[in-house]
Amino acid sequence: MSSRRDVHPPAGPATAPPGPDPLAAVRTEGDPPTDVYLTGTVFLDIIFTGLDSAPVRGTESWARGMGSSPGGVANMATALARLGLRTSLAAAFGDDKYGEYCWEALERGEGIDLSLSRTVPGWHSPVTVSMAYEGERTMVSHGHEAPPPDFAFDGAHAPGCPPPSRACVASLVPGRREGWLGCAAGRGSRIFADVGWDDSGRWDPADLAELEHCEAFLPNAEEAMRYTRTDCPRAAARRLADLVPLAVVTLGREGAYAVDGRTGETAEASAIAVEELDPTGAGDVFVAGFVTGTLAGWPLADRLSFAGLSAALSVQEFGGSLSAPGWAEIASWWQRVRAYGSHGAAAEAAEAVGTPGALGALRRRYAFLDEVLPPGAGTGSTEAPDTAPPAGPFPLARAVPTLGFRRPA
């Protein structure tokens, strides 16, 4: 296990995650060892589900479900790793049981490289409690900003600049500049950015100045419209495409819309209707799916659809990070769509993935999966899903009600 103290970390390559590799066809000998680098704060998420309504002041509400998992930047890191990208995370971890759990879940459970991360002595893990109800969520968080490390990046890396990687994912914070983005972009990393909510209410377009370093910007509809002073998310995407090569605006239950400012190409993908259990982290999973398709060189419309599918599968599980799908889940979904359609089992298909008409649209829209699902993902057959071969060496970890269960004697 990597060092877990506030010391200079080794700058080794990101761990190759187990399972299929979506970039196998584009890898060359001179590529950087890391596919995606990201940095941020790791939270311990505690999620309550099965609430019939929002908690009412002065009353006690009982939830029918509960899960705990790593949160914060761990949502994005886990989603990337589960799609087979070699992921490196630089983050501070709490010097407590929560921090220990998050570290082990990410490094040992997900194969994420934490050689640039550290445990901060005497600093406790930030915590978020999330309550999911009526298709939405309400969150309460507590934490303190971690003290800065006593190093930037050592070895052969420039001060304050991360090691080489194919891509970086950054979350822009209104009023704060991320100095490392320019350095990373200058080294050839492709920068994908989203943005946090502006609590000040200013929504100053000047806060998006660092988009000059980015290849893609992926805000939600409300954020995009506020920054561009528009009342239509598609108009907002077109205006953002003047600032960044690729603007992608997520539209919630309507899907997503993208504009390529370099070519003028646009694409739109409808959302897949599913029964939501917990929407926590769905936006991060969407970004991870889009990054994967981009690095693999897929067409814009396919990247958008794949990102939406990944997010739709995630909301059917507990928690942010550990709800992210892997290739086995994606392949299983596609096998259901293909198998039911080819066998004409309309009633069964309608129950599983929507109406027969919707099923046909899904089969046409996601036909590209036959070409892009990596070897070992469990597809390539029209057998019923319960007979399809599994993918990956072990089942994905999911959120658990509590931490630290004692093992049976």
Secondary structure, DSSP 8 states (H G I E B T S, - for coil): ----SSS----------SS--TTTTT--TTS-SEEEEEEEEEEEEEEEE--SS---TTS----SEEEEEEEEHHHHHHHHHHTT--EEEEEEEESSHHHHHHHHIIIIIH--B-TT-EEETT----EEEEEEETTEEEEEEE-------S-S--TTS-TT----EEEEEEEEBTTB--THHHHHHHTT-EEEEEE---TTS---GGGGGGGGG-SEE--BHHHHHHHHT-S-HHHHHHHHTTTSSEEEEE-GGG-EEEEETTT--EEEE-------S--TTHHHHHHHHHHHHHHHT--HHHHHHHHHHHHHHHTTSSSSGGG---HHHHHHHHHHHHHHHHHT-HHHHHHHHS-HHHHHHHHHHTTTHHHHS-TTSS-S--S-GGGS---SSS-----BSSS------
